[in-house]
Amino acid sequence: MKRIGIFYGSTTGNTEKIAEKIRCNLEMGLVDIFNVKYAEIKDVENYDNIILGSSTWGIGILQNDFDKFLHEVLKQSDLKNKKIAIFGTGDSSIYPDSFADSIGIIFDALEGKGATFVGEFPTEGYQFESSLSIFGDKFVGLPLDDDSDEEQNKLRISLWTELLKLDMN
Ligand SMILES: Cc1cc2nc3c(=O)[nH]c(=O)nc-3n(C[C@H](O)[C@H](O)[C@H](O)COP(=O)(O)O)c2cc1C
């Protein structure tokens, strides 16, 4: 597997913790983690494999730091031939109509820039009304729900990272 850069935006620390867990499930020595607050174009361009993670705030709005990073760094970076996987944190019981929208917002903004998106995830087992993160009949990345228990998140992270090990080679 080639080196992976994980870039996360987190307001209260949830997405940061998930980013660490994802790193532990991959080959840790191959994975570097960046808080998007401090990440630059050269950091992004350094990796062939990129994992992006953001929470959703407001009603279906990207986490603050990630929003800035998306426009000022990611959209300005050369993403050709890179593999990108996206995860998002959200809360389906309080925000069922905009559940983990961050994933879909990031995907929409970067689609067409020459990267291949990997890490689609099935919707089975999630309870929500609507999400911008569904394309076809799957999530276009991995949503993690504040409402889920630790075991469920652990299982979803484990399934997802196994997929990434196959796709990010
Ligand atoms: C004011 C507020 C607005 C939120 N809006 C949404 C939302 O629209 N959709 C969603 O799925 N989660 C929403 N959430 C839940 C957060 O995304 C969730 O708590 C997440 O784990 C926060 O991660 P962070 O600490 O890494 O920023 C909201 C939470 C708060 C407090």
The ligand as an ORCA input file, in Angstrom:
! r2SCAN-3c Opt
* xyz 0 1
  C     -25.209     22.997     16.083
  C     -24.996     21.628     15.500
  C     -25.391     21.361     14.210
  C     -25.234     20.071     13.641
  N     -25.711     19.790     12.386
  C     -25.656     18.526     11.914
  C     -26.234     18.181     10.648
  O     -26.810     19.005      9.924
  N     -26.139     16.882     10.221
  C     -25.526     15.910     10.985
  O     -25.488     14.756     10.571
  N     -24.952     16.231     12.185
  C     -24.998     17.491     12.664
  N     -24.442     17.792     13.886
  C     -23.742     16.734     14.654
  C     -22.215     16.838     14.513
  O     -21.818     16.707     13.164
  C     -21.583     15.718     15.331
  O     -21.800     15.962     16.694
  C     -20.109     15.496     15.056
  O     -19.697     14.318     15.716
  C     -19.227     16.652     15.504
  O     -17.903     16.339     15.149
  P     -16.646     17.288     15.465
  O     -16.557     17.421     16.962
  O     -15.498     16.551     14.930
  O     -16.874     18.591     14.773
  C     -24.609     19.067     14.428
  C     -24.177     19.347     15.742
  C     -24.377     20.611     16.286
  C     -23.945     20.856     17.707
*
